[in-house]
């Protein structure tokens, strides 16, 4: 499906057009349209690939999707939502929805004991378009609900007034169209060596190369529903990796680690003899099966039989080895007869490469046989459904090649009736799979939070949640026998729903291993030992006990805390305790996606090193559509985010909070006005006694949102303790003196500068990274800052490397205020 219908909003009486388009061989010409799952009559609506509805009535609201079919198969589109408004009804209410920001710690709490302040937000919902829009099938941006007017408020905080801009009115305007990107790194699954200058394909089109360190960036084409990328090693050391990459439709960048499977060393075969190659004999295990090549099976491209020495490489990915899941290709899905994309459960994948021994020329084969050991299939119901599949590298979908039927033999093996594997290109590029369609399916609800408080309005978007389905040993749910499939979903404003295999009869028939990453950083799961807390996990008893929730370190505290495992126990509809999540039946996807935050769900959270951020103009970094064009916006350009950090070394007996205060410095519209505050706790250097370091974000200098004049941000760095400045980086001091005006820097308890416009680098103690995703830009900059280099990455603080300014702090006498406290209580005097 290359064009999917788009969500529309119309007023009753107007008309609407939905479009879809499929490609294939032969070219699809038959299209069917469905409303809420019911087929619409072709004679009544006279549709083809376009569906036009005139004189809309409220009962025509709902979901619409199309299906295209030929004799070769069928494919369904993604659903599109049609909203039909009554005459005079507004699609964008002028009153903003509540949205809360946390105020600095020195601000007083309200009557309820909270420091959260309602700044409002406008939901980025589509607005009613003109029905006579000529570009109904084009990539038109359309109109969306957004901020029409903001107001400045002032909040009394510790002797001064804190400015904050709040949304006063919402209205319809052009939809934001942030760029959608996937970035990451491609490495070998066994050694971690990068894929250098590997080719990247989307469909059949080459879109670029990986970098020297294996890094890549893919811009997601508009209207993409499944992003299928193929990574090819030009030196042919690795099997081509076909990956279905998750991305954030709301814009920004999702980071993904891609693992490639190394090709097995070739063995010499005699082409004139019958040969058998075992599949999955590594690690002393019994093979899953074998590939049987009869005498004369090898063919040159011309069709001539080759009877000489053959260099044969057969690479098998064995799901009995848990470490192979990350290197598996595709997302193990196929299209059924109705055109729906449905999941498979794998028993192993293999790639083949046959070449002439002397010349290295590629060979095809005639009919070959795949034998599979039935003893390896522990679920008896799967024996009747086992099939052989091949992967289409352009769609990322598996296509049926043949059925595996029971056959005689003293080892109880299974064999596939003779089948022909395609031509040279398919032989070279296709991966084969022993798989079973599995219809016992559910969805698992997972949310990610910015900290361990699990506040509903502090959920993180753009987090990649990954779920690997495991088949546990009977009676030993923590000890899996094999993995069966994997899925990745990106969290939106209401979390994520991940597909998983489940069972209603045996809760532990399938288990799931779940992880979460943001920009390459792993988030932490809620602890399950020494005591399981249902309120923290997010699932009430007794269902939590049935799920058997265990964090990875449940039995061994040395293991990581970044994953959990559950039994995917299908909910019993007759048990009220199991009807509120976190597991939902497969047909209840909408219920899962729209579940309130009070419903049961599983959780990850970000481990913050005591960090606080405040923007005068509120902005959710995980939702790029929440950006507002304003002179006081921390990020002036929603298409490109520049993160700036300064490295502070602190010599003192403990770790200290360090604040950056950022105000307009040189721009006439913002001079003296606050942009925002950042608080960061310093991190101990494990190699230096009584020394810690802090990587403190500041607002970069540069053009403001109108792109007309540069502002040099006036940045003050103040440690929150009894500290005095003892050193300034000489290169930074020289740069600032050569680029006037020079900020007054006369108080030794702080460091003040008009921030440099140039991205200076580690020699100056300044770290600058630009990216289409603000969180990713910050993560990369912090990694470099910790490392003290301009291209490295570290999570261990090297406090005396690449530093901009040094403070010496000591414990102050009891009863004496620090300079930071005096700034808050008596700013004029301080």
Helices and strands as residue ranges (DSSP letters): E 8-11, E 16-19, E 30-35, E 38-39, H 42-45, E 50-53, G 58-60, E 62-70, E 73-76, E 80-85, E 100-102, E 116-118, E 143-157, E 160-174, E 180-188, E 199-202, E 205-209, E 215-219, E 227-232, E 241-245, E 252-260, E 267-270, E 275-279, G 282-284, E 289-293, E 298-299, E 309-317, G 322-327, E 333-335, E 341-356, E 364-365, E 369-373, G 374-376, G 380-382, E 387-391, E 398-406, E 413-416, H 424-429, E 431-437, E 441-449, G 456-458, E 464-473, E 476-490, E 496-501, E 511-518, E 521-522, E 524-525, H 534-537, H 543-547, E 550-551, E 563-567, G 576-578, E 583-585, G 586-588, H 589-593, E 602-605, E 611-615, G 624-626, E 641-651, E 657-663, E 674-681, E 683-684, E 691-698, E 702-703, E 710-711, E 714-719, E 722-728, H 730-738, E 751-754, G 762-764, E 766-771, H 774-787, E 805-810, H 819-825
